[in-house]
């Protein structure tokens, strides 16, 4: 397999990161409130990556930090329900570039 051109490597990393964030949201919803250690163990992801994702998800308003642990916000359902449209948009963009 040929070496990834850096722009495609970065794009693939971003897709993986989006996947991690979505999985983290779903597990948080199932096990909330949940702390970093438990979330790290549940997802088999290092704690520093859990912290980073939680920080971004909190910034986006999807996670709320409480004394007991992370919980999803009231935006969770709308975000999860909107995922198919978001993915369709990205796929459409990629297809337009491919045809370009």
Backbone torsions as a table, in degrees:
resi	resn	phi	psi	omega
1	UNK	NA	137.1	-178.9
2	UNK	-74.0	155.5	-179.9
3	UNK	-66.5	137.5	177.1
4	UNK	-65.4	134.3	169.3
5	UNK	-66.9	142.5	-171.4
6	UNK	-55.0	-37.9	-178.7
7	UNK	-65.7	-33.1	178.1
8	UNK	-77.2	-34.0	175.2
9	UNK	-62.4	-43.0	178.3
10	UNK	-65.2	-40.0	179.2
11	UNK	-63.4	-42.6	178.6
12	UNK	-63.0	-39.7	177.6
13	UNK	-63.1	-39.3	178.5
14	UNK	-65.2	-39.5	177.5
15	UNK	-62.9	-44.1	177.6
16	UNK	-61.2	-39.7	179.9
17	UNK	-65.5	-41.8	176.6
18	UNK	-60.2	-43.5	177.9
19	UNK	-59.7	-42.1	178.8
20	UNK	-63.9	-43.4	179.6
21	UNK	-61.9	-43.6	-178.9
22	UNK	-65.4	-44.5	177.9
23	UNK	-61.6	-40.4	179.1
24	UNK	-63.6	-41.3	177.1
25	UNK	-60.4	-45.8	-178.2
26	UNK	-64.0	-43.7	179.2
27	UNK	-67.4	-39.7	177.4
28	UNK	-60.0	-43.5	179.1
29	UNK	-59.9	-41.8	-178.2
30	UNK	-70.6	-36.3	-170.1
31	UNK	-113.2	7.4	-174.1
32	UNK	-62.3	149.8	-9.6
33	UNK	-71.7	146.7	-176.6
34	UNK	-138.6	137.2	179.5
35	UNK	-90.0	172.9	-176.7
36	UNK	-61.3	-45.2	-177.1
37	UNK	-62.8	-48.9	-178.9
38	UNK	-64.4	-39.6	178.5
39	UNK	-65.8	-40.5	177.3
40	UNK	-60.3	-44.3	179.6
41	UNK	-68.8	-41.0	-178.6
42	UNK	-64.8	-34.6	-176.9
43	UNK	-100.4	-7.2	-175.6
44	UNK	55.4	46.9	179.6
45	UNK	-123.1	138.0	178.1
46	UNK	-57.2	147.9	-177.0
47	UNK	-57.2	-38.7	-178.2
48	UNK	-65.0	-32.5	177.1
49	UNK	-73.6	-35.8	175.8
50	UNK	-63.0	-46.3	179.0
51	UNK	-58.1	-46.0	-179.7
52	UNK	-60.6	-48.4	-179.4
53	UNK	-63.6	-43.4	178.9
54	UNK	-61.1	-39.6	179.2
55	UNK	-61.8	-44.8	179.1
56	UNK	-67.3	-41.6	180.0
57	UNK	-66.3	-34.9	176.0
58	UNK	-67.9	-42.3	178.4
59	UNK	-59.6	-36.7	178.4
60	UNK	-80.0	-3.4	177.9
61	UNK	81.8	14.2	-177.7
62	UNK	-93.7	-20.8	-180.0
63	UNK	-123.6	142.7	175.3
64	UNK	-119.8	128.0	177.0
65	UNK	-85.2	129.3	176.2
66	UNK	-126.0	170.8	177.3
67	UNK	-62.1	-28.4	-178.5
68	UNK	-85.3	-18.5	-178.3
69	UNK	140.3	-175.9	-178.6
70	UNK	-74.2	144.9	175.3
71	UNK	-137.9	152.1	176.3
72	UNK	-76.7	153.0	179.8
73	UNK	-90.1	-179.0	178.0
74	UNK	-68.2	-11.2	178.6
75	UNK	-82.7	-9.4	-174.4
76	UNK	-55.2	-55.8	-175.1
77	UNK	-59.3	-45.0	179.4
78	UNK	-61.6	-42.3	179.5
79	UNK	-63.5	-50.1	-178.6
80	UNK	-62.4	-43.0	179.6
81	UNK	-66.2	-25.6	-179.8
82	UNK	-87.1	-4.7	-177.7
83	UNK	-58.6	-44.7	179.6
84	UNK	-56.1	-41.7	178.7
85	UNK	-66.2	-39.6	178.9
86	UNK	-64.4	-43.3	178.5
87	UNK	-66.5	-41.1	177.6
88	UNK	-59.8	-39.5	178.4
89	UNK	-62.3	-46.3	179.4
90	UNK	-63.6	-42.3	178.5
91	UNK	-62.9	-40.3	177.3
92	UNK	-61.8	-42.3	178.6
93	UNK	-62.1	-44.8	179.9
94	UNK	-63.0	-43.5	179.5
95	UNK	-62.9	-36.8	177.2
96	UNK	-65.7	-37.8	178.1
97	UNK	-67.5	-42.2	180.0
98	UNK	-59.8	-38.5	-176.8
99	UNK	-80.1	-20.3	-173.9
100	UNK	-43.8	NA	NA
